[in-house]
Amino acid sequence: MFYFHLYLYFVNFFNYEVQVQLEIPTGNCQIDLLIRYAGQL
C-alpha cells in the first residue's frame, strides 16, 4: 500500500517532466518504481 502512495506523490510532484511507472511483477513479492527522465531510466 505504501508504494501506491509513493507513486502518486511522485506523479504529482514531477508533473509532466518525469515519467513514473509502477511495475508489479508476479512471483517475487517486490514492486518496482521506475522513473524515466530525459530518456534515461
MODELLER restraints for C-alpha pairs under 7 A, 6 or more apart:
rsr = mdl.restraints
at = mdl.atoms
rsr.add(forms.Gaussian(group=physical.xy_distance, feature=features.Distance(at['CA:7:A'], at['CA:22:A']), mean=6.96, stdev=0.5))
rsr.add(forms.Gaussian(group=physical.xy_distance, feature=features.Distance(at['CA:11:A'], at['CA:20:A']), mean=6.25, stdev=0.5))
rsr.add(forms.Gaussian(group=physical.xy_distance, feature=features.Distance(at['CA:18:A'], at['CA:35:A']), mean=6.86, stdev=0.5))
rsr.add(forms.Gaussian(group=physical.xy_distance, feature=features.Distance(at['CA:18:A'], at['CA:36:A']), mean=5.85, stdev=0.5))
rsr.add(forms.Gaussian(group=physical.xy_distance, feature=features.Distance(at['CA:18:A'], at['CA:37:A']), mean=5.01, stdev=0.5))
rsr.add(forms.Gaussian(group=physical.xy_distance, feature=features.Distance(at['CA:19:A'], at['CA:35:A']), mean=5.87, stdev=0.5))
rsr.add(forms.Gaussian(group=physical.xy_distance, feature=features.Distance(at['CA:19:A'], at['CA:36:A']), mean=5.08, stdev=0.5))
rsr.add(forms.Gaussian(group=physical.xy_distance, feature=features.Distance(at['CA:19:A'], at['CA:37:A']), mean=6.57, stdev=0.5))
rsr.add(forms.Gaussian(group=physical.xy_distance, feature=features.Distance(at['CA:20:A'], at['CA:34:A']), mean=5.78, stdev=0.5))
rsr.add(forms.Gaussian(group=physical.xy_distance, feature=features.Distance(at['CA:20:A'], at['CA:35:A']), mean=4.63, stdev=0.5))
rsr.add(forms.Gaussian(group=physical.xy_distance, feature=features.Distance(at['CA:20:A'], at['CA:36:A']), mean=6.36, stdev=0.5))
rsr.add(forms.Gaussian(group=physical.xy_distance, feature=features.Distance(at['CA:21:A'], at['CA:33:A']), mean=5.94, stdev=0.5))
rsr.add(forms.Gaussian(group=physical.xy_distance, feature=features.Distance(at['CA:21:A'], at['CA:34:A']), mean=5.01, stdev=0.5))
rsr.add(forms.Gaussian(group=physical.xy_distance, feature=features.Distance(at['CA:21:A'], at['CA:35:A']), mean=6.40, stdev=0.5))
rsr.add(forms.Gaussian(group=physical.xy_distance, feature=features.Distance(at['CA:22:A'], at['CA:32:A']), mean=5.96, stdev=0.5))
rsr.add(forms.Gaussian(group=physical.xy_distance, feature=features.Distance(at['CA:22:A'], at['CA:33:A']), mean=4.79, stdev=0.5))
rsr.add(forms.Gaussian(group=physical.xy_distance, feature=features.Distance(at['CA:22:A'], at['CA:34:A']), mean=6.24, stdev=0.5))
rsr.add(forms.Gaussian(group=physical.xy_distance, feature=features.Distance(at['CA:23:A'], at['CA:31:A']), mean=5.97, stdev=0.5))
rsr.add(forms.Gaussian(group=physical.xy_distance, feature=features.Distance(at['CA:23:A'], at['CA:32:A']), mean=5.05, stdev=0.5))
rsr.add(forms.Gaussian(group=physical.xy_distance, feature=features.Distance(at['CA:23:A'], at['CA:33:A']), mean=6.36, stdev=0.5))
rsr.add(forms.Gaussian(group=physical.xy_distance, feature=features.Distance(at['CA:24:A'], at['CA:30:A']), mean=6.95, stdev=0.5))
rsr.add(forms.Gaussian(group=physical.xy_distance, feature=features.Distance(at['CA:24:A'], at['CA:31:A']), mean=4.89, stdev=0.5))
rsr.add(forms.Gaussian(group=physical.xy_distance, feature=features.Distance(at['CA:24:A'], at['CA:32:A']), mean=6.38, stdev=0.5))
rsr.add(forms.Gaussian(group=physical.xy_distance, feature=features.Distance(at['CA:25:A'], at['CA:31:A']), mean=6.83, stdev=0.5))
rsr.add(forms.Gaussian(group=physical.xy_distance, feature=features.Distance(at['CA:34:A'], at['CA:41:A']), mean=6.89, stdev=0.5))
rsr.add(forms.Gaussian(group=physical.xy_distance, feature=features.Distance(at['CA:35:A'], at['CA:41:A']), mean=5.85, stdev=0.5))
